[in-house]
Amino acid sequence: MTTLKIHSAIRRPVAAGLFMLLAACSNAAQAASYTMFRDPNCGCCEEWADHVHAGMQAEIVVENSNDMGAIKDREGVPVDLRSCHTMVVDGYVIEGHVPAADIARLLRERPEGIKGLAVPGMPIGSPGMEMGDRTQPYQVIAFGSAGRSVFASYE
């Protein structure tokens, strides 16, 4: 009986330690790094970052750049899919006003051949580009080695 008590006394702290380690690893896996590159003169980028922060509980590092073209070139954003800001998150490129729900879906599904998502231009009504009741339809385009496809559509 004494042996059981010793094992039980040892097991509890070990189990508690393993549980804490597992929880820490789980949180680390969920806590992707979010870095947004933006022109320091653009205000909609901050609005979009607030949308992503609220929608994904993500901490976003903001890096200002006066040469956004060089960042987009480095990250492989096709010229015709470019917008005002570029985010790099967990190995993916997020270009422009992509809704947080679509970023979450990308990170959850991790489809083969997808390098990133883009909302070309700055459509009115997209996250960060809200203007009252005015909206424009737009699409979220997935791009990468698998080619291009419509990831989501918004009317």
C-alpha positions in Angstrom: 0.0 0.0 0.0 2.9 2.4 0.7 4.3 1.7 -2.7 1.0 2.8 -4.3 1.0 6.1 -2.3 4.6 6.8 -3.5 3.7 6.1 -7.1 0.6 8.2 -6.8 2.5 11.0 -5.2 5.1 10.9 -8.0 2.5 10.5 -10.7 0.5 13.6 -9.9 3.4 16.1 -10.3 4.6 14.3 -13.3 1.2 14.2 -14.9 0.7 17.9 -14.0 4.0 18.8 -15.6 3.2 16.8 -18.7 -0.2 18.5 -19.0 1.4 21.9 -18.7 4.0 21.0 -21.3 1.3 19.7 -23.7 -0.7 22.9 -23.2 2.3 25.0 -23.9 3.1 23.1 -27.1 -0.6 23.3 -28.1 -0.6 27.1 -27.6 2.7 27.5 -29.5 1.3 25.6 -32.5 -1.8 27.8 -32.5 0.2 31.0 -32.1 1.5 31.6 -35.6 3.6 34.7 -36.2 1.7 37.5 -38.0 3.8 40.2 -39.6 2.1 42.9 -41.7 4.2 45.1 -44.0 2.6 48.4 -44.9 3.3 51.8 -46.3 3.5 54.2 -43.4 1.1 56.6 -45.1 -1.7 54.1 -45.5 -4.5 54.1 -42.9 -6.7 51.3 -44.1 -3.9 48.8 -43.3 -4.3 49.5 -39.6 -8.1 49.0 -39.9 -7.5 45.6 -41.5 -5.0 44.6 -38.9 -7.6 45.4 -36.2 -10.0 43.2 -38.0 -7.6 40.3 -38.1 -6.6 40.8 -34.5 -10.3 40.8 -33.4 -11.3 37.9 -35.6 -8.3 35.6 -34.8 -7.1 36.9 -31.5 -3.7 37.3 -33.2 -1.0 39.6 -32.2 0.2 41.4 -35.3 3.7 42.8 -35.8 3.6 45.8 -38.1 6.6 46.8 -40.2 6.5 50.0 -42.1 8.2 50.0 -45.5 8.7 52.7 -48.2 9.3 50.0 -50.7 6.3 47.7 -50.7 7.0 46.5 -54.2 10.3 44.9 -53.0 8.4 43.1 -50.2 5.7 41.8 -52.6 8.4 40.7 -55.0 10.3 38.9 -52.2 7.1 37.2 -51.1 6.0 36.2 -54.6 2.8 38.2 -54.8 1.7 38.2 -58.5 1.5 41.8 -59.8 -2.1 41.6 -60.8 -3.1 40.4 -57.3 -1.4 43.2 -55.4 -3.0 45.5 -52.9 -1.8 48.0 -50.2 -0.4 45.7 -47.5 1.2 42.2 -47.3 1.1 39.9 -44.3 3.2 36.8 -43.7 1.7 34.3 -41.4 3.0 30.8 -40.7 4.6 30.5 -44.1 1.7 31.9 -46.1 1.3 35.3 -47.8 -1.8 37.3 -47.2 -2.2 40.2 -49.7 -4.7 43.0 -49.2 -8.0 43.0 -47.5 -8.5 39.2 -46.9 -11.2 38.5 -44.3 -9.9 36.9 -41.0 -12.3 34.0 -41.5 -10.5 33.1 -44.8 -7.1 33.3 -43.2 -8.3 31.0 -40.4 -9.6 28.6 -43.0 -6.3 28.6 -44.9 -4.4 27.9 -41.7 -6.8 25.1 -40.7 -7.0 23.4 -44.1 -3.5 24.1 -45.4 -4.3 23.1 -49.0 -1.5 21.7 -51.2 0.1 24.1 -53.6 -1.3 27.3 -52.0 1.3 30.0 -51.2 -1.2 32.6 -50.1 -4.5 34.5 -50.5 -5.1 37.8 -52.1 -7.8 40.4 -52.5 -6.6 42.5 -55.4 -7.1 46.3 -55.1 -9.0 47.8 -52.3 -12.7 46.8 -52.7 -15.2 48.9 -50.7 -16.8 46.9 -48.0 -13.9 44.5 -47.5 -12.3 44.4 -44.0 -10.6 47.7 -43.4 -12.4 49.4 -46.4 -15.8 49.7 -44.8 -17.8 52.8 -45.9 -21.1 52.6 -44.3 -23.6 50.5 -46.3 -21.5 50.8 -49.6 -20.0 47.5 -50.8 -18.4 46.1 -53.9 -18.4 42.4 -54.7 -14.9 40.9 -54.5 -13.1 37.5 -54.5 -10.4 36.1 -52.3 -7.9 34.4 -54.7 -5.7 31.5 -53.7 -2.4 31.5 -55.5 0.7 29.3 -55.6 2.2 26.3 -57.4 -1.3 24.8 -57.8 -2.2 27.9 -59.9 -5.0 30.2 -59.0 -8.5 29.6 -57.7 -11.3 31.4 -56.0 -11.0 30.7 -52.3 -14.1 32.8 -51.3 -16.5 35.2 -52.9 -18.3 38.2 -51.3 -21.3 39.9 -52.9 
